[in-house]
Amino acid sequence: MRILLVRHGQSRSNVDASENVRVADHAIALSEEGEAQARQCGQFIAGWLDAHAITDGTPPRLAAVRLWHSPYLRTRQTAAILEAHCRLQRDVLVTGDRGPRAAGDSCFIDRKEHVLLAEQQFGIFDGLSDAEREARYPDFHAYYEKCKRFEGKLWPKMPLGESRFEVCQRVHQSFGTFQRDAARHGIETIVVVGHGTTNRAFVMMWLHLPYEWMHEEPNPGNCSVRLIEDGEDRGYVFDGFANPEAYLRAPTKETEE
């Protein structure tokens, strides 16, 4: 199976950290720049599929491609834009008796949502900067920071939220769905639109990497595309876009998320 992991486009909270105070994390939308990034990403994936996934023949053949995304608004929006702009560049025959598709049709046979791909839950720390966490919840903050210092980033649990370890467990539970896509439905390629933490958890769990990998792996850029193929990490085929400096200067949650 071939997997293309995509992080959502730039969100409004990436531009203005106070957005996390006004809006629940799952309801934060893409910024205008994020929408433009998703359009570019969709066009890139269309070209990549044409170059790497379409085989010679008359007509050329394309293995079935399914688009998955998390239930958060920013990933739903990113996936919808990808679907609108990831278009076939020539007539093809989709494998698995799905028939011919014309140039200009969507590269995806369909689009589906998986709740287990949601972003890490931040609990009472959601929407708060490190300074605000310390001021409002000094005991919780001190305990969380102590765990990070001595245990690393994977294990500490956000108060009333999740640890990265729990995100890894949750994401791993989604794998049966994708494996059934391949085994029962003839899906050879999936595009998964997720989040910084969940996408890294996906790579770590799919490839059975040691937990230290999560400590060292940087957060992907917005709309970056990472390829997993034949059980190996092929790295980023599209680097995506870095977060703006304003977000990095005044985060409301850990910048690596």
Secondary structure, DSSP 4 states (H G I P E B T S, - for coil): -EEEEEEPPPBHHHH-TTHHHHS-GGGPPBPHHHHHHHHHHHHHHHHHHHHHTEEPSSS-EE-EEEEEE-SSHHHHHHHHHHHHH-B-SS-EEETTTTEEE-TTSBS-SEEEE-GGGPPPP-GGGTT--HHHHHHH-HHHHHHHHHHHHHH-SSSPPPTTS--HHHHHHHHHHTHHHHHHHHHHH-EEEEEEEE-HHHHHHHHHHHTT--THHHHHPPPPPBT-EEEEETTEEEEEEE--BPPPHHHHHS-SS-TT-
